[in-house]
Amino acid sequence: MIRIHARLAAGLTRLEVEGHEGHLEDGRVCAAVSAITQTALLGLQAVAEQHPDLVSIDITEE
């Protein structure tokens, strides 16, 4: 099971994605969730690089 936790507040959005779909449908669901999540991160990183005076991003690997 893939669990996505989204927390929204005034001026704050927090998103956590965890788990695995258990190889149902040859892993396509897991791959889709991963691709969407990574695309969002790469897009935000690109915006931060283009507008460093307006946007900063901190991506930490744990």
trRosetta pair geometry for C-beta under 8 A, 3 or more apart (Angstrom, degrees):
i j d omega theta_ij theta_ji phi_ij phi_ji
1 19 5.3 -49 94 175 57 150
1 20 7.8 50 47 69 28 40
1 21 6.9 54 -101 -114 18 48
1 22 7.2 19 -32 -20 47 112
2 17 6.9 -5 -177 -169 101 89
2 18 7.4 163 -156 86 58 36
2 19 4.6 180 -113 84 37 111
2 20 6.7 30 -75 -114 79 7
2 21 5.4 -25 -26 -64 102 83
2 29 7.0 -153 -1 134 135 107
2 30 6.5 171 -64 -104 129 71
2 33 5.4 157 -179 7 163 176
3 16 7.9 -4 112 110 89 93
3 17 7.5 164 86 -152 51 43
3 18 5.3 -16 61 64 95 85
3 19 5.0 94 8 -7 81 135
4 15 7.2 -16 -170 -165 91 87
4 16 7.2 163 -155 85 44 54
4 17 5.2 -6 -105 -104 79 76
4 33 7.5 -140 -63 -152 120 124
5 14 7.7 -21 116 115 92 94
5 15 7.3 156 84 -155 58 39
5 16 4.3 -1 54 56 103 103
5 17 7.9 -160 24 -70 66 36
5 18 7.9 8 1 13 103 103
6 13 7.3 -21 -166 -168 90 87
6 14 7.2 154 -157 83 42 57
6 15 5.3 -2 -107 -105 75 76
6 16 8.0 -161 -69 27 39 64
7 12 7.5 -23 114 123 94 101
7 13 7.3 156 83 -158 58 40
7 14 4.1 -1 54 55 105 106
7 15 7.8 -153 26 -66 67 39
8 12 7.4 155 -158 91 35 66
8 13 5.6 -1 -109 -110 71 75
8 14 7.9 -151 -65 28 35 68
9 12 4.4 1 63 58 98 106
9 13 7.9 -169 32 -72 61 40
15 37 8.0 -171 135 -130 128 97
17 33 6.4 173 -163 160 136 114
17 37 5.3 -86 13 -96 160 150
20 23 7.9 18 150 -33 111 62
20 30 5.7 10 -152 -109 68 137
21 24 5.4 -90 144 34 104 98
21 25 7.9 -30 126 42 137 95
21 27 7.0 145 62 -129 111 47
21 29 4.4 112 -88 81 173 118
21 30 4.5 -144 15 -53 108 93
21 33 7.8 143 -39 9 119 133
23 26 7.1 -6 -173 -123 71 19
23 27 5.6 -27 -124 -61 55 80
24 27 7.9 125 58 -65 42 31
24 29 6.4 9 78 14 99 128
25 28 4.6 -68 124 32 109 109
25 29 6.0 88 59 -19 125 94
27 30 5.0 -54 -164 45 73 114
27 31 5.6 77 137 -26 87 103
28 31 5.6 -57 -144 40 31 113
28 32 6.2 35 156 -24 66 105
29 32 5.7 -53 -149 33 30 112
29 33 6.5 27 155 -15 64 105
30 33 6.0 -55 -148 37 30 107
30 34 6.2 29 155 -17 64 111
31 34 5.7 -58 -145 41 29 112
31 35 6.1 31 157 -22 65 108
32 35 5.8 -54 -144 35 28 110
32 36 6.4 25 158 -16 63 106
33 36 6.0 -57 -149 37 29 108
33 37 6.3 27 155 -17 64 110
34 37 5.8 -59 -146 39 28 110
34 38 6.1 22 159 -14 66 110
35 38 6.0 -57 -142 41 27 107
35 39 6.1 30 158 -22 63 109
36 39 5.8 -55 -146 35 28 113
36 40 6.5 31 155 -21 62 104
37 40 5.9 -55 -154 32 30 111
37 41 6.7 26 151 -15 64 106
38 41 5.6 -54 -149 38 35 112
38 42 6.2 33 155 -17 68 107
39 42 5.8 -55 -144 40 30 109
39 43 6.2 33 156 -20 64 108
40 43 5.8 -57 -148 37 28 112
40 44 6.4 26 156 -16 64 107
41 44 5.8 -57 -147 39 30 109
41 45 6.2 32 154 -20 65 108
41 59 6.5 80 -165 -103 120 135
42 45 5.5 -53 -145 37 32 114
42 46 6.4 35 154 -22 64 104
43 46 5.7 -53 -149 33 31 112
43 47 6.6 30 154 -16 64 104
44 47 5.7 -53 -149 36 34 111
44 48 6.3 34 152 -19 65 106
44 55 7.7 -142 -173 170 75 135
44 57 5.6 129 134 -99 102 142
45 48 5.7 -55 -148 37 31 112
45 49 6.4 31 154 -19 65 105
45 57 5.4 -119 -98 73 61 159
45 59 7.1 -25 -83 -24 116 134
46 49 5.8 -53 -147 35 31 110
46 50 6.4 26 155 -15 64 108
47 50 5.8 -60 -147 40 31 108
47 51 6.2 -23 169 30 68 108
47 55 5.5 -1 124 74 94 166
48 51 6.8 -81 -133 63 22 72
48 52 6.6 58 168 -96 64 59
48 55 4.3 -117 -103 115 67 104
48 56 5.9 90 -149 -129 118 19
48 57 4.2 -118 -40 -5 165 106
49 52 6.8 3 -142 -61 25 92
51 54 4.2 -30 153 44 115 111
51 55 5.1 64 89 19 102 101
52 55 7.2 -79 -111 64 25 64
52 56 7.0 55 -154 -87 65 74
